[in-house]
Amino acid sequence: MIAWVIPIALGLFSLGMLFCLYRLAVGPDIIDRVLALDTLMINGIAVIVLADIQMALGIIFEAALLIALMGFIGTVAMTKYLLRGDVIE
Amino acid sequence: MTDVAIPWVLELLIAVFLLVGALVALLGTLGLVRFPDFYTRLHAPTKASTLGVGCTLLGSMIYFSVIKEGISAQEVLITLFLFVTAPVSAHMMAKAALHRRVNAVKRTRQTPWSEE
């Protein structure tokens, strides 16, 4: 059952990432693009986890954790720049 | 996929978690495309993606707890991190949008800059 659920879930997540790419390209404001990048990162974590189940490795959670960390830091840095005009004051 | 036999109840549970997670995350990104302005668009992915990825991680946690010895705990770490950081980044983005005075839809009742 899991063997045919995982490709479906991967397809749904990929469709979601395409929607994020649409919002990233269209905008209209820069903050929309920041939101699209944040959502893209979160969906990327889910895709990594699903690929891990598919290949039954159980070792790429470090990559998922790193992407989560970098996505959060990137979002905060970009919003900080938009708010204050500088990242670290 | 490994050849470890998984009980069918657990297999059904994992499949349901993975499918529900993917569907909820897809709904969140659909909201990101379809909603009219930024403040409504902020609602859809920050909540739905967190729940969707949380469901996927829960399914993955059950799966790796079954096929490996012991409970696999890295997923708990990722889930906790996501649940802590998603509201923070959403709050920061909302603050930045208010600061930049991003246009809201017309029937928004009160914008902070309308009284000036």
N, CA and C atoms of all chains as a GROMACS GRO file, in nm:
protein
  615
    1MET      N    1   0.084  -0.121   0.000
    1MET     CA    2   0.000   0.000   0.000
    1MET      C    3   0.087   0.125   0.000
    2ILE      N    4   0.192   0.123   0.084
    2ILE     CA    5   0.280   0.239   0.092
    2ILE      C    6   0.351   0.261  -0.042
    3ALA      N    7   0.380   0.148  -0.110
    3ALA     CA    8   0.456   0.157  -0.236
    3ALA      C    9   0.384   0.241  -0.340
    4TRP      N   10   0.248   0.241  -0.341
    4TRP     CA   11   0.184   0.328  -0.441
    4TRP      C   12   0.130   0.456  -0.381
    5VAL      N   13   0.134   0.469  -0.248
    5VAL     CA   14   0.092   0.597  -0.189
    5VAL      C   15   0.203   0.700  -0.203
    6ILE      N   16   0.329   0.655  -0.188
    6ILE     CA   17   0.441   0.751  -0.190
    6ILE      C   18   0.452   0.825  -0.323
    7PRO      N   19   0.443   0.758  -0.440
    7PRO     CA   20   0.447   0.837  -0.565
    7PRO      C   21   0.334   0.937  -0.578
    8ILE      N   22   0.212   0.899  -0.528
    8ILE     CA   23   0.101   0.994  -0.533
    8ILE      C   24   0.132   1.115  -0.446
    9ALA      N   25   0.182   1.089  -0.323
    9ALA     CA   26   0.213   1.200  -0.233
    9ALA      C   27   0.323   1.288  -0.291
   10LEU      N   28   0.423   1.223  -0.354
   10LEU     CA   29   0.531   1.301  -0.418
   10LEU      C   30   0.476   1.388  -0.530
   11GLY      N   31   0.382   1.332  -0.608
   11GLY     CA   32   0.321   1.410  -0.716
   11GLY      C   33   0.244   1.530  -0.662
   12LEU      N   34   0.169   1.508  -0.553
   12LEU     CA   35   0.091   1.619  -0.495
   12LEU      C   36   0.184   1.728  -0.444
   13PHE      N   37   0.292   1.687  -0.376
   13PHE     CA   38   0.387   1.787  -0.326
   13PHE      C   39   0.454   1.862  -0.441
   14SER      N   40   0.484   1.789  -0.550
   14SER     CA   41   0.546   1.856  -0.665
   14SER      C   42   0.452   1.957  -0.728
   15LEU      N   43   0.322   1.921  -0.734
   15LEU     CA   44   0.223   2.016  -0.785
   15LEU      C   45   0.219   2.141  -0.696
   16GLY      N   46   0.225   2.118  -0.564
   16GLY     CA   47   0.227   2.231  -0.472
   16GLY      C   48   0.349   2.318  -0.492
   17MET      N   49   0.464   2.255  -0.519
   17MET     CA   50   0.586   2.333  -0.542
   17MET      C   51   0.576   2.412  -0.672
   18LEU      N   52   0.505   2.355  -0.772
   18LEU     CA   53   0.483   2.432  -0.896
   18LEU      C   54   0.398   2.555  -0.868
   19PHE      N   55   0.294   2.540  -0.784
   19PHE     CA   56   0.213   2.656  -0.746
   19PHE      C   57   0.299   2.762  -0.679
   20CYS      N   58   0.390   2.716  -0.590
   20CYS     CA   59   0.481   2.810  -0.523
   20CYS      C   60   0.568   2.882  -0.625
   21LEU      N   61   0.616   2.808  -0.725
   21LEU     CA   62   0.699   2.871  -0.829
   21LEU      C   63   0.621   2.976  -0.906
   22TYR      N   64   0.490   2.947  -0.931
   22TYR     CA   65   0.406   3.046  -0.999
   22TYR      C   66   0.399   3.175  -0.917
   23ARG      N   67   0.376   3.160  -0.785
   23ARG     CA   68   0.366   3.278  -0.700
   23ARG      C   69   0.501   3.349  -0.693
   24LEU      N   70   0.609   3.271  -0.694
   24LEU     CA   71   0.744   3.329  -0.690
   24LEU      C   72   0.770   3.410  -0.816
   25ALA      N   73   0.718   3.365  -0.931
   25ALA     CA   74   0.744   3.437  -1.056
   25ALA      C   75   0.652   3.556  -1.071
   26VAL      N   76   0.525   3.544  -1.025
   26VAL     CA   77   0.427   3.648  -1.053
   26VAL      C   78   0.436   3.763  -0.954
   27GLY      N   79   0.467   3.732  -0.829
   27GLY     CA   80   0.475   3.839  -0.730
   27GLY      C   81   0.342   3.865  -0.662
   28PRO      N   82   0.280   3.980  -0.665
   28PRO     CA   83   0.325   4.106  -0.722
   28PRO      C   84   0.425   4.181  -0.633
   29ASP      N   85   0.417   4.165  -0.502
   29ASP     CA   86   0.511   4.237  -0.416
   29ASP      C   87   0.628   4.144  -0.382
   30ILE      N   88   0.735   4.202  -0.329
   30ILE     CA   89   0.852   4.119  -0.295
   30ILE      C   90   0.820   4.028  -0.176
   31ILE      N   91   0.729   4.072  -0.088
   31ILE     CA   92   0.698   3.992   0.030
   31ILE      C   93   0.622   3.865  -0.010
   32ASP      N   94   0.546   3.871  -0.122
   32ASP     CA   95   0.483   3.749  -0.175
   32ASP      C   96   0.589   3.648  -0.215
   33ARG      N   97   0.698   3.698  -0.271
   33ARG     CA   98   0.805   3.608  -0.314
   33ARG      C   99   0.873   3.546  -0.193
   34VAL      N  100   0.889   3.625  -0.086
   34VAL     CA  101   0.946   3.568   0.036
   34VAL      C  102   0.857   3.456   0.088
   35LEU      N  103   0.725   3.480   0.088
   35LEU     CA  104   0.631   3.377   0.135
   35LEU      C  105   0.638   3.252   0.047
   36ALA      N  106   0.649   3.273  -0.086
   36ALA     CA  107   0.657   3.159  -0.178
   36ALA      C  108   0.784   3.078  -0.153
   37LEU      N  109   0.896   3.147  -0.126
   37LEU     CA  110   1.021   3.075  -0.098
   37LEU      C  111   1.012   2.995   0.031
   38ASP      N  112   0.947   3.054   0.132
   38ASP     CA  113   0.931   2.986   0.260
   38ASP      C  114   0.849   2.858   0.240
   39THR      N  115   0.737   2.869   0.167
   39THR     CA  116   0.654   2.752   0.142
   39THR      C  117   0.728   2.648   0.060
   40LEU      N  118   0.810   2.695  -0.034
   40LEU     CA  119   0.890   2.604  -0.117
   40LEU      C  120   0.986   2.523  -0.030
   41MET      N  121   1.048   2.590   0.067
   41MET     CA  122   1.140   2.520   0.158
   41MET      C  123   1.065   2.413   0.237
   42ILE      N  124   0.947   2.448   0.289
   42ILE     CA  125   0.872   2.353   0.372
   42ILE      C  126   0.831   2.232   0.289
   43ASN      N  127   0.786   2.257   0.163
   43ASN     CA  128   0.750   2.144   0.077
   43ASN      C  129   0.874   2.061   0.041
   44GLY      N  130   0.989   2.127   0.030
   44GLY     CA  131   1.112   2.054   0.001
   44GLY      C  132   1.148   1.956   0.112
   45ILE      N  133   1.123   1.997   0.238
   45ILE     CA  134   1.146   1.905   0.350
   45ILE      C  135   1.059   1.781   0.335
   46ALA      N  136   0.931   1.802   0.301
   46ALA     CA  137   0.840   1.688   0.287
   46ALA      C  138   0.885   1.597   0.173
   47VAL      N  139   0.933   1.655   0.062
   47VAL     CA  140   0.978   1.573  -0.051
   47VAL      C  141   1.100   1.489  -0.011
   48ILE      N  142   1.194   1.551   0.066
   48ILE     CA  143   1.311   1.476   0.112
   48ILE      C  144   1.269   1.360   0.202
   49VAL      N  145   1.174   1.386   0.293
   49VAL     CA  146   1.129   1.280   0.384
   49VAL      C  147   1.064   1.166   0.305
   50LEU      N  148   0.982   1.202   0.204
   50LEU     CA  149   0.915   1.098   0.124
   50LEU      C  150   1.016   1.017   0.044
   51ALA      N  151   1.117   1.084  -0.012
   51ALA     CA  152   1.220   1.011  -0.086
   51ALA      C  153   1.297   0.918   0.006
   52ASP      N  154   1.314   0.961   0.132
   52ASP     CA  155   1.382   0.878   0.230
   52ASP      C  156   1.302   0.751   0.257
   53ILE      N  157   1.169   0.765   0.269
   53ILE     CA  158   1.086   0.645   0.290
   53ILE      C  159   1.093   0.555   0.167
   54GLN      N  160   1.088   0.616   0.049
   54GLN     CA  161   1.090   0.538  -0.076
   54GLN      C  162   1.217   0.454  -0.086
   55MET      N  163   1.330   0.514  -0.049
   55MET     CA  164   1.457   0.442  -0.061
   55MET      C  165   1.495   0.368   0.066
   56ALA      N  166   1.415   0.385   0.173
   56ALA     CA  167   1.436   0.316   0.301
   56ALA      C  168   1.577   0.335   0.353
   57LEU      N  169   1.626   0.458   0.349
   57LEU     CA  170   1.761   0.485   0.397
   57LEU      C  171   1.761   0.524   0.545
   58GLY      N  172   1.678   0.624   0.576
   58GLY     CA  173   1.675   0.672   0.713
   58GLY      C  174   1.796   0.753   0.753
   59ILE      N  175   1.869   0.809   0.653
   59ILE     CA  176   1.990   0.884   0.689
   59ILE      C  177   1.989   1.026   0.637
   60ILE      N  178   1.885   1.069   0.563
   60ILE     CA  179   1.892   1.205   0.510
   60ILE      C  180   1.807   1.301   0.591
   61PHE      N  181   1.782   1.266   0.716
   61PHE     CA  182   1.709   1.360   0.799
   61PHE      C  183   1.794   1.480   0.835
   62GLU      N  184   1.926   1.463   0.836
   62GLU     CA  185   2.012   1.577   0.861
   62GLU      C  186   1.993   1.682   0.752
   63ALA      N  187   1.977   1.635   0.627
   63ALA     CA  188   1.954   1.728   0.516
   63ALA      C  189   1.822   1.801   0.535
   64ALA      N  190   1.718   1.726   0.576
   64ALA     CA  191   1.588   1.790   0.597
   64ALA      C  192   1.597   1.893   0.709
   65LEU      N  193   1.668   1.858   0.815
   65LEU     CA  194   1.683   1.952   0.928
   65LEU      C  195   1.759   2.076   0.884
   66LEU      N  196   1.864   2.057   0.802
   66LEU     CA  197   1.942   2.172   0.754
   66LEU      C  198   1.857   2.262   0.666
   67ILE      N  199   1.773   2.201   0.579
   67ILE     CA  200   1.689   2.284   0.493
   67ILE      C  201   1.587   2.361   0.576
   68ALA      N  202   1.533   2.296   0.680
   68ALA     CA  203   1.439   2.366   0.768
   68ALA      C  204   1.506   2.486   0.833
   69LEU      N  205   1.628   2.463   0.883
   69LEU     CA  206   1.703   2.569   0.951
   69LEU      C  207   1.732   2.684   0.856
   70MET      N  208   1.786   2.650   0.738
   70MET     CA  209   1.826   2.754   0.642
   70MET      C  210   1.704   2.828   0.589
   71GLY      N  211   1.592   2.757   0.571
   71GLY     CA  212   1.470   2.824   0.525
   71GLY      C  213   1.422   2.926   0.626
   72PHE      N  214   1.424   2.889   0.752
   72PHE     CA  215   1.379   2.982   0.856
   72PHE      C  216   1.472   3.102   0.865
   73ILE      N  217   1.604   3.075   0.865
   73ILE     CA  218   1.698   3.186   0.877
   73ILE      C  219   1.689   3.279   0.757
   74GLY      N  220   1.673   3.219   0.637
   74GLY     CA  221   1.660   3.301   0.517
   74GLY      C  222   1.536   3.388   0.520
   75THR      N  223   1.423   3.330   0.563
   75THR     CA  224   1.300   3.409   0.571
   75THR      C  225   1.314   3.523   0.669
   76VAL      N  226   1.370   3.492   0.786
   76VAL     CA  227   1.385   3.597   0.888
   76VAL      C  228   1.480   3.706   0.839
   77ALA      N  229   1.589   3.666   0.771
   77ALA     CA  230   1.684   3.766   0.722
   77ALA      C  231   1.619   3.856   0.618
   78MET      N  232   1.540   3.795   0.526
   78MET     CA  233   1.477   3.877   0.422
   78MET      C  234   1.372   3.970   0.479
   79THR      N  235   1.290   3.922   0.575
   79THR     CA  236   1.190   4.011   0.635
   79THR      C  237   1.257   4.120   0.717
   80LYS      N  238   1.368   4.083   0.784
   80LYS     CA  239   1.441   4.182   0.863
   80LYS      C  240   1.496   4.291   0.770
   81TYR      N  241   1.545   4.248   0.654
   81TYR     CA  242   1.597   4.347   0.560
   81TYR      C  243   1.486   4.437   0.511
   82LEU      N  244   1.368   4.380   0.482
   82LEU     CA  245   1.258   4.461   0.433
   82LEU      C  246   1.207   4.556   0.542
   83LEU      N  247   1.214   4.510   0.669
   83LEU     CA  248   1.163   4.593   0.778
   83LEU      C  249   1.258   4.706   0.810
   84ARG      N  250   1.389   4.675   0.822
   84ARG     CA  251   1.482   4.772   0.878
   84ARG      C  252   1.581   4.826   0.776
   85GLY      N  253   1.587   4.767   0.656
   85GLY     CA  254   1.684   4.812   0.560
   85GLY      C  255   1.823   4.757   0.585
   86ASP      N  256   1.832   4.662   0.681
   86ASP     CA  257   1.961   4.604   0.716
   86ASP      C  258   1.932   4.471   0.784
   87VAL      N  259   2.025   4.376   0.771
   87VAL     CA  260   2.001   4.246   0.833
   87VAL      C  261   2.049   4.245   0.977
   88ILE      N  262   2.176   4.285   0.996
   88ILE     CA  263   2.230   4.292   1.132
   88ILE      C  264   2.268   4.435   1.160
   89GLU      N  265   2.203   4.494   1.259
   89GLU     CA  266   2.231   4.635   1.286
   89GLU      C  267   2.343   4.649   1.388
   90MET      N  268   1.223   0.049  -0.105
   90MET     CA  269   1.136  -0.020  -0.008
   90MET      C  270   1.207  -0.145   0.042
   91THR      N  271   1.189  -0.174   0.168
   91THR     CA  272   1.248  -0.295   0.225
   91THR      C  273   1.145  -0.407   0.226
   92ASP      N  274   1.192  -0.527   0.258
   92ASP     CA  275   1.104  -0.644   0.259
   92ASP      C  276   1.050  -0.674   0.397
   93VAL      N  277   1.075  -0.584   0.493
   93VAL     CA  278   1.024  -0.607   0.628
   93VAL      C  279   0.872  -0.605   0.625
   94ALA      N  280   0.810  -0.710   0.682
   94ALA     CA  281   0.664  -0.716   0.682
   94ALA      C  282   0.608  -0.616   0.781
   95ILE      N  283   0.520  -0.526   0.730
   95ILE     CA  284   0.457  -0.427   0.816
   95ILE      C  285   0.312  -0.473   0.839
   96PRO      N  286   0.265  -0.472   0.962
   96PRO     CA  287   0.124  -0.508   0.986
   96PRO      C  288   0.032  -0.416   0.906
   97TRP      N  289  -0.080  -0.475   0.855
   97TRP     CA  290  -0.160  -0.396   0.759
   97TRP      C  291  -0.227  -0.277   0.825
   98VAL      N  292  -0.253  -0.284   0.956
   98VAL     CA  293  -0.313  -0.169   1.024
   98VAL      C  294  -0.216  -0.051   1.022
   99LEU      N  295  -0.091  -0.080   1.056
   99LEU     CA  296   0.010   0.026   1.055
   99LEU      C  297   0.034   0.078   0.915
  100GLU      N  298   0.031  -0.015   0.818
  100GLU     CA  299   0.052   0.028   0.679
  100GLU      C  300  -0.059   0.123   0.634
  101LEU      N  301  -0.184   0.087   0.674
  101LEU     CA  302  -0.298   0.175   0.641
  101LEU      C  303  -0.281   0.310   0.709
  102LEU      N  304  -0.236   0.308   0.836
  102LEU     CA  305  -0.219   0.433   0.911
  102LEU      C  306  -0.113   0.521   0.843
  103ILE      N  307   0.000   0.459   0.805
  103ILE     CA  308   0.106   0.536   0.740
  103ILE      C  309   0.057   0.594   0.609
  104ALA      N  310  -0.015   0.510   0.528
  104ALA     CA  311  -0.064   0.557   0.398
  104ALA      C  312  -0.160   0.674   0.416
  105VAL      N  313  -0.250   0.663   0.517
  105VAL     CA  314  -0.346   0.772   0.540
  105VAL      C  315  -0.273   0.899   0.581
  106PHE      N  316  -0.173   0.886   0.670
  106PHE     CA  317  -0.098   1.005   0.712
  106PHE      C  318  -0.029   1.071   0.594
  107LEU      N  319   0.037   0.989   0.509
  107LEU     CA  320   0.110   1.046   0.396
  107LEU      C  321   0.015   1.114   0.299
  108LEU      N  322  -0.099   1.048   0.269
  108LEU     CA  323  -0.193   1.107   0.172
  108LEU      C  324  -0.257   1.234   0.226
  109VAL      N  325  -0.301   1.230   0.353
  109VAL     CA  326  -0.365   1.348   0.411
  109VAL      C  327  -0.265   1.464   0.417
  110GLY      N  328  -0.141   1.432   0.455
  110GLY     CA  329  -0.040   1.537   0.460
  110GLY      C  330  -0.018   1.601   0.324
  111ALA      N  331  -0.007   1.518   0.219
  111ALA     CA  332   0.016   1.573   0.086
  111ALA      C  333  -0.103   1.655   0.040
  112LEU      N  334  -0.226   1.608   0.069
  112LEU     CA  335  -0.345   1.682   0.026
  112LEU      C  336  -0.355   1.817   0.097
  113VAL      N  337  -0.327   1.818   0.229
  113VAL     CA  338  -0.337   1.944   0.304
  113VAL      C  339  -0.232   2.043   0.255
  114ALA      N  340  -0.109   1.993   0.229
  114ALA     CA  341  -0.005   2.084   0.180
  114ALA      C  342  -0.040   2.138   0.042
  115LEU      N  343  -0.102   2.053  -0.041
  115LEU     CA  344  -0.144   2.100  -0.174
  115LEU      C  345  -0.251   2.208  -0.160
  116LEU      N  346  -0.346   2.189  -0.066
  116LEU     CA  347  -0.449   2.291  -0.043
  116LEU      C  348  -0.385   2.422   0.001
  117GLY      N  349  -0.282   2.413   0.086
  117GLY     CA  350  -0.215   2.535   0.130
  117GLY      C  351  -0.152   2.610   0.015
  118THR      N  352  -0.083   2.538  -0.074
  118THR     CA  353  -0.019   2.607  -0.185
  118THR      C  354  -0.122   2.656  -0.286
  119LEU      N  355  -0.238   2.584  -0.294
  119LEU     CA  356  -0.346   2.632  -0.381
  119LEU      C  357  -0.399   2.766  -0.330
  120GLY      N  358  -0.408   2.777  -0.195
  120GLY     CA  359  -0.447   2.905  -0.137
  120GLY      C  360  -0.346   3.013  -0.168
  121LEU      N  361  -0.218   2.976  -0.171
  121LEU     CA  362  -0.113   3.072  -0.206
  121LEU      C  363  -0.133   3.128  -0.346
  122VAL      N  364  -0.185   3.045  -0.437
  122VAL     CA  365  -0.207   3.093  -0.574
  122VAL      C  366  -0.338   3.169  -0.585
  123ARG      N  367  -0.444   3.123  -0.516
  123ARG     CA  368  -0.578   3.170  -0.548
  123ARG      C  369  -0.624   3.291  -0.469
  124PHE      N  370  -0.572   3.312  -0.347
  124PHE     CA  371  -0.627   3.418  -0.263
  124PHE      C  372  -0.593   3.556  -0.318
  125PRO      N  373  -0.679   3.656  -0.290
  125PRO     CA  374  -0.667   3.784  -0.360
  125PRO      C  375  -0.552   3.875  -0.316
  126ASP      N  376  -0.520   3.883  -0.188
  126ASP     CA  377  -0.413   3.976  -0.150
  126ASP      C  378  -0.317   3.908  -0.054
  127PHE      N  379  -0.210   3.980  -0.017
  127PHE     CA  380  -0.104   3.913   0.059
  127PHE      C  381  -0.150   3.867   0.195
  128TYR      N  382  -0.233   3.948   0.261
  128TYR     CA  383  -0.270   3.915   0.399
  128TYR      C  384  -0.355   3.789   0.404
  129THR      N  385  -0.440   3.766   0.303
  129THR     CA  386  -0.513   3.639   0.299
  129THR      C  387  -0.422   3.526   0.253
  130ARG      N  388  -0.329   3.559   0.160
  130ARG     CA  389  -0.238   3.454   0.112
  130ARG      C  390  -0.148   3.403   0.222
  131LEU      N  391  -0.119   3.489   0.322
  131LEU     CA  392  -0.032   3.447   0.430
  131LEU      C  393  -0.095   3.335   0.512
  132HIS      N  394  -0.230   3.333   0.519
  132HIS     CA  395  -0.297   3.232   0.601
  132HIS      C  396  -0.275   3.092   0.547
  133ALA      N  397  -0.293   3.076   0.416
  133ALA     CA  398  -0.302   2.940   0.360
  133ALA      C  399  -0.175   2.858   0.381
  134PRO      N  400  -0.059   2.898   0.331
  134PRO     CA  401   0.055   2.806   0.341
  134PRO      C  402   0.113   2.792   0.481
  135THR      N  403   0.110   2.899   0.561
  135THR     CA  404   0.176   2.888   0.691
  135THR      C  405   0.104   2.791   0.782
  136LYS      N  406  -0.027   2.781   0.771
  136LYS     CA  407  -0.097   2.683   0.854
  136LYS      C  408  -0.101   2.548   0.786
  137ALA      N  409  -0.148   2.548   0.661
  137ALA     CA  410  -0.173   2.419   0.595
  137ALA      C  411  -0.044   2.344   0.567
  138SER      N  412   0.061   2.415   0.528
  138SER     CA  413   0.187   2.344   0.501
  138SER      C  414   0.243   2.284   0.628
  139THR      N  415   0.229   2.356   0.739
  139THR     CA  416   0.280   2.302   0.864
  139THR      C  417   0.206   2.174   0.901
  140LEU      N  418   0.072   2.178   0.890
  140LEU     CA  419  -0.006   2.058   0.922
  140LEU      C  420   0.027   1.946   0.824
  141GLY      N  421   0.039   1.980   0.694
  141GLY     CA  422   0.066   1.877   0.594
  141GLY      C  423   0.201   1.812   0.615
  142VAL      N  424   0.304   1.894   0.635
  142VAL     CA  425   0.437   1.838   0.657
  142VAL      C  426   0.442   1.766   0.791
  143GLY      N  427   0.366   1.816   0.890
  143GLY     CA  428   0.359   1.746   1.017
  143GLY      C  429   0.301   1.607   1.002
  144CYS      N  430   0.192   1.594   0.923
  144CYS     CA  431   0.133   1.462   0.898
  144CYS      C  432   0.232   1.372   0.827
  145THR      N  433   0.302   1.425   0.725
  145THR     CA  434   0.400   1.344   0.651
  145THR      C  435   0.511   1.295   0.745
  146LEU      N  436   0.559   1.385   0.832
  146LEU     CA  437   0.666   1.346   0.924
  146LEU      C  438   0.617   1.243   1.025
  147LEU      N  439   0.487   1.254   1.065
  147LEU     CA  440   0.430   1.156   1.158
  147LEU      C  441   0.426   1.019   1.092
  148GLY      N  442   0.381   1.015   0.964
  148GLY     CA  443   0.380   0.889   0.891
  148GLY      C  444   0.519   0.830   0.878
  149SER      N  445   0.617   0.916   0.848
  149SER     CA  446   0.756   0.871   0.835
  149SER      C  447   0.808   0.817   0.968
  150MET      N  448   0.767   0.884   1.076
  150MET     CA  449   0.810   0.840   1.209
  150MET      C  450   0.757   0.700   1.239
  151ILE      N  451   0.628   0.676   1.210
  151ILE     CA  452   0.571   0.543   1.233
  151ILE      C  453   0.643   0.440   1.147
  152TYR      N  454   0.667   0.476   1.019
  152TYR     CA  455   0.730   0.382   0.926
  152TYR      C  456   0.868   0.339   0.976
  153PHE      N  457   0.951   0.437   1.010
  153PHE     CA  458   1.087   0.401   1.051
  153PHE      C  459   1.091   0.339   1.189
  154SER      N  460   0.988   0.366   1.273
  154SER     CA  461   0.982   0.297   1.402
  154SER      C  462   0.949   0.150   1.381
  155VAL      N  463   0.871   0.120   1.273
  155VAL     CA  464   0.833  -0.020   1.250
  155VAL      C  465   0.949  -0.097   1.187
  156ILE      N  466   1.010  -0.041   1.081
  156ILE     CA  467   1.110  -0.122   1.009
  156ILE      C  468   1.246  -0.122   1.078
  157LYS      N  469   1.270  -0.030   1.171
  157LYS     CA  470   1.397  -0.032   1.242
  157LYS      C  471   1.372  -0.060   1.389
  158GLU      N  472   1.476  -0.100   1.456
  158GLU     CA  473   1.464  -0.122   1.600
  158GLU      C  474   1.451   0.012   1.671
  159GLY      N  475   1.357   0.019   1.764
  159GLY     CA  476   1.344   0.139   1.844
  159GLY      C  477   1.268   0.250   1.774
  160ILE      N  478   1.244   0.358   1.848
  160ILE     CA  479   1.170   0.472   1.794
  160ILE      C  480   1.269   0.565   1.725
  161SER      N  481   1.234   0.610   1.604
  161SER     CA  482   1.323   0.704   1.536
  161SER      C  483   1.282   0.846   1.574
  162ALA      N  484   1.376   0.923   1.620
  162ALA     CA  485   1.344   1.049   1.688
  162ALA      C  486   1.379   1.173   1.608
  163GLN      N  487   1.450   1.157   1.492
  163GLN     CA  488   1.489   1.279   1.421
  163GLN      C  489   1.367   1.355   1.370
  164GLU      N  490   1.260   1.278   1.333
  164GLU     CA  491   1.140   1.344   1.282
  164GLU      C  492   1.077   1.433   1.387
  165VAL      N  493   1.085   1.389   1.514
  165VAL     CA  494   1.030   1.472   1.622
  165VAL      C  495   1.102   1.605   1.624
  166LEU      N  496   1.233   1.601   1.604
  166LEU     CA  497   1.313   1.723   1.603
  166LEU      C  498   1.268   1.817   1.491
  167ILE      N  499   1.254   1.761   1.368
  167ILE     CA  500   1.213   1.844   1.255
  167ILE      C  501   1.073   1.900   1.279
  168THR      N  502   0.980   1.814   1.328
  168THR     CA  503   0.843   1.859   1.351
  168THR      C  504   0.840   1.971   1.454
  169LEU      N  505   0.912   1.952   1.565
  169LEU     CA  506   0.914   2.056   1.668
  169LEU      C  507   0.970   2.187   1.613
  170PHE      N  508   1.079   2.176   1.535
  170PHE     CA  509   1.141   2.295   1.479
  170PHE      C  510   1.044   2.368   1.386
  171LEU      N  511   0.975   2.289   1.299
  171LEU     CA  512   0.879   2.352   1.207
  171LEU      C  513   0.766   2.418   1.284
  172PHE      N  514   0.716   2.350   1.388
  172PHE     CA  515   0.602   2.405   1.462
  172PHE      C  516   0.641   2.530   1.539
  173VAL      N  517   0.768   2.541   1.576
  173VAL     CA  518   0.811   2.661   1.647
  173VAL      C  519   0.837   2.775   1.549
  174THR      N  520   0.902   2.744   1.434
  174THR     CA  521   0.946   2.854   1.348
  174THR      C  522   0.838   2.906   1.253
  175ALA      N  523   0.739   2.824   1.216
  175ALA     CA  524   0.641   2.871   1.118
  175ALA      C  525   0.563   2.994   1.167
  176PRO      N  526   0.511   2.997   1.291
  176PRO     CA  527   0.442   3.119   1.335
  176PRO      C  528   0.534   3.239   1.342
  177VAL      N  529   0.660   3.217   1.381
  177VAL     CA  530   0.754   3.329   1.392
  177VAL      C  531   0.777   3.392   1.255
  178SER      N  532   0.803   3.307   1.153
  178SER     CA  533   0.829   3.365   1.021
  178SER      C  534   0.702   3.429   0.964
  179ALA      N  535   0.584   3.370   0.993
  179ALA     CA  536   0.460   3.431   0.944
  179ALA      C  537   0.440   3.568   1.008
  180HIS      N  538   0.470   3.579   1.138
  180HIS     CA  539   0.458   3.708   1.207
  180HIS      C  540   0.554   3.811   1.148
  181MET      N  541   0.679   3.767   1.121
  181MET     CA  542   0.775   3.860   1.063
  181MET      C  543   0.730   3.907   0.926
  182MET      N  544   0.675   3.812   0.845
  182MET     CA  545   0.631   3.852   0.710
  182MET      C  546   0.514   3.947   0.718
  183ALA      N  547   0.420   3.923   0.812
  183ALA     CA  548   0.306   4.014   0.826
  183ALA      C  549   0.353   4.152   0.867
  184LYS      N  550   0.452   4.158   0.958
  184LYS     CA  551   0.505   4.288   1.001
  184LYS      C  552   0.572   4.360   0.884
  185ALA      N  553   0.650   4.285   0.805
  185ALA     CA  554   0.716   4.347   0.690
  185ALA      C  555   0.614   4.398   0.589
  186ALA      N  556   0.506   4.320   0.569
  186ALA     CA  557   0.404   4.362   0.472
  186ALA      C  558   0.333   4.488   0.520
  187LEU      N  559   0.303   4.494   0.651
  187LEU     CA  560   0.239   4.614   0.704
  187LEU      C  561   0.332   4.734   0.692
  188HIS      N  562   0.461   4.710   0.716
  188HIS     CA  563   0.558   4.817   0.707
  188HIS      C  564   0.567   4.870   0.564
  189ARG      N  565   0.561   4.778   0.466
  189ARG     CA  566   0.569   4.819   0.325
  189ARG      C  567   0.435   4.866   0.270
  190ARG      N  568   0.330   4.858   0.353
  190ARG     CA  569   0.194   4.899   0.312
  190ARG      C  570   0.150   4.828   0.186
  191VAL      N  571   0.162   4.698   0.188
  191VAL     CA  572   0.116   4.616   0.075
  191VAL      C  573  -0.035   4.631   0.064
  192ASN      N  574  -0.084   4.641  -0.060
  192ASN     CA  575  -0.227   4.663  -0.081
  192ASN      C  576  -0.310   4.549  -0.027
  193ALA      N  577  -0.419   4.582   0.042
  193ALA     CA  578  -0.515   4.482   0.087
  193ALA      C  579  -0.636   4.486  -0.005
  194VAL      N  580  -0.722   4.385   0.001
  194VAL     CA  581  -0.845   4.390  -0.078
  194VAL      C  582  -0.934   4.499  -0.022
  195LYS      N  583  -1.028   4.546  -0.106
  195LYS     CA  584  -1.104   4.667  -0.070
  195LYS      C  585  -1.188   4.649   0.055
  196ARG      N  586  -1.244   4.524   0.075
  196ARG     CA  587  -1.334   4.512   0.189
  196ARG      C  588  -1.261   4.483   0.320
  197THR      N  589  -1.131   4.500   0.324
  197THR     CA  590  -1.060   4.496   0.452
  197THR      C  591  -1.107   4.612   0.537
  198ARG      N  592  -1.146   4.583   0.665
  198ARG     CA  593  -1.216   4.687   0.743
  198ARG      C  594  -1.124   4.800   0.784
  199GLN      N  595  -1.010   4.766   0.844
  199GLN     CA  596  -0.929   4.873   0.899
  199GLN      C  597  -0.783   4.845   0.868
  200THR      N  598  -0.721   4.932   0.793
  200THR     CA  599  -0.578   4.917   0.773
  200THR      C  600  -0.509   5.019   0.861
  201PRO      N  601  -0.392   4.985   0.914
  201PRO     CA  602  -0.328   5.074   1.012
  201PRO      C  603  -0.293   5.210   0.953
  202TRP      N  604  -0.278   5.216   0.821
  202TRP     CA  605  -0.237   5.344   0.763
  202TRP      C  606  -0.354   5.426   0.712
  203SER      N  607  -0.481   5.378   0.735
  203SER     CA  608  -0.594   5.447   0.674
  203SER      C  609  -0.630   5.573   0.753
  204GLU      N  610  -0.590   5.583   0.880
  204GLU     CA  611  -0.632   5.699   0.959
  204GLU      C  612  -0.539   5.818   0.943
  205GLU      N  613  -0.426   5.796   0.878
  205GLU     CA  614  -0.329   5.905   0.872
  205GLU      C  615  -0.373   6.014   0.777
   0.00000   0.00000   0.00000
